[in-house]
Amino acid sequence: MKVFKISVAIAAGLYLVSLTVFFLMQRTLLYFPNHSSIPLRDAHANSGFKDFSARTQDGIELRAWYAPATSKPFTIVFFHGNADSLYTASHIADPYIAAGYGFLLTEYRGYSGLPGAPTEAGLYADGRAYMRQLMAQGIRSKDIILYGHSLGTGVATQMAEEFPVRALMLLAPYLSIPRLAQRDFPFFPSEYLALDRFENIKKMKDIHAPILIVNGSKDEVVPSSHGKELYDLANEPREFFSFPDHGHNDLFDDFSRFSMDWINRVCTQSAKAASSLPRQSKPASSPAVESR
């Protein structure tokens, strides 16, 4: 019995130590910032990009890359995943810029040589700064399409809740960080320990812009079931698609084609319908989009 009690005490002590380490180190498990700053002129990025600056309300000077729209009415604002950067994510913009869309490739505090350290509240503050600066340059919020990948879906969803944007596109989204952590660390009470939560699941009902949700069926980072559950909670018009035989980071090429078709079917048509209404009329509801 004494040996048993000692074993239990040792196991409990080890668990508490592991729990403490998990709590203290959780942000290093969530964010993987690349601290290198690569100037736009050296990045071999799309020639349509130019430097774009914004300042957050808490005083962080941000830097992004921006290509103004050339032939399309919408500007896409992209929020990347936890291990990407301006440099590594720049290729994602190429198909949209080639098609004539505006594209703002945002960056987070603590990434790409920017000051500060990433947190949920900090990334939201960064998103607001970019949105406000873009609108200060004459881009209406109703002409902005938010696009988030992985971690960035949490920032894009928050911005869609705060700003009346044209649409929201989520690639490999999650329900919340605690729900993801519970899968990867089932022995820890992540629901109570998570400092940064990104509760996409709680925000779907408050977003009234068209929503496109796409996953890879073989995503080992974020299960495609998370995207389907978000879709079930979202308001119309909404659309969900799961690419077969795709994972977490190999979706961009197929998604660009799929999303531009969706923008043309849903966003462009609804914008034309709204612009054709008499000035005193209330905007008609956007047409529903069936799930695929």
C-alpha positions, 0 to 999 in steps of 0.5 A, a space after each residue: 500500500 505504501 508503494 502504491 501511495 508513493 507511485 500515485 504521489 509521483 504520478 500526480 506530481 509529474 502530471 502537475 509539472 506537465 500541466 504547468 509546463 503546458 500552461 506556461 508554454 502554450 503560446 510557443 505551441 500555437 505561434 511559430 513566428 519567422 522573425 526574419 524581415 525580407 524587404 519586398 524588393 528582395 522577396 521575388 513576390 508579385 510585381 503588383 505588391 507595394 509596401 503597406 503600413 498600419 499602426 495599431 491602437 496599442 502602438 505597434 507599427 505593422 507592415 504588409 504587402 498590398 496590390 490594388 485592384 485592377 479590374 475587379 471590384 473587390 479587395 481580398 484581405 488575407 490572414 495567414 497560418 501560424 507558421 507562415 510569413 509575408 515571404 512564404 505566403 506571398 505566392 497565395 496572392 498571385 492568382 487573385 492579383 492576376 485576375 484583377 482583384 486587390 490583395 492585402 497580404 497582412 502580417 502579425 506582430 512578432 512575425 517577419 521582424 515586426 515588434 511585439 509578440 503574437 496573442 489573440 488580442 494582439 492579432 485582432 488589434 492587427 486585423 483592425 489596424 489593417 482594415 481601418 487603414 485600407 478603408 482610409 485609403 478609400 476601400 469600402 468595407 463592403 468591397 472587402 473579402 476576408 480570407 483566412 487560412 488555419 490560424 488566420 481563420 480566427 482573425 478573419 472571422 473576428 474581423 467579419 464579426 466587427 466589419 460589414 464586409 462583402 464575404 468571408 472565406 475560411 480555408 482549413 478553419 477550426 472550431 476553437 483553439 481549446 477544441 483543437 488542443 483537446 484533441 492533441 493534448 487529451 490529458 489536459 483541461 484545455 478548455 480552462 487553460 487556453 489563454 488564446 481561444 479564437 472561438 470561431 464556433 461562437 461567432 458564426 451566428 453573428 456573421 451576416 456576410 456570405 461564407 465559404 468554408 473549405 477543408 482538405 479531407 485528409 487534413 491532419 492538423 485541423 479535422 475537416 469535421 471542424 469546417 463542416 460544423 462551422 458551416 452548419 452554424 453559419 447563416 445563409 448564403 454559405 457553402 462548404 466543400 472538402 477537397 478529396 485527398 488534400 491535407 492542410 497546406 496543399 489546398 491553395 491552388 485548388 482553393 484559388 480557382 474554387 474561391 474565384 468561381 464562388 466570388 463571381 457566383 455569390 459576391 459579384 451577383 449580390 453586389 450587382 443586385 444591391 447596386 440596382 436597387 432604388 436608393 430608398 429601398 432596403 438591400 435584398 438578401 443574398 441568394 442562398 448557396 447550396 452546400 457541396 
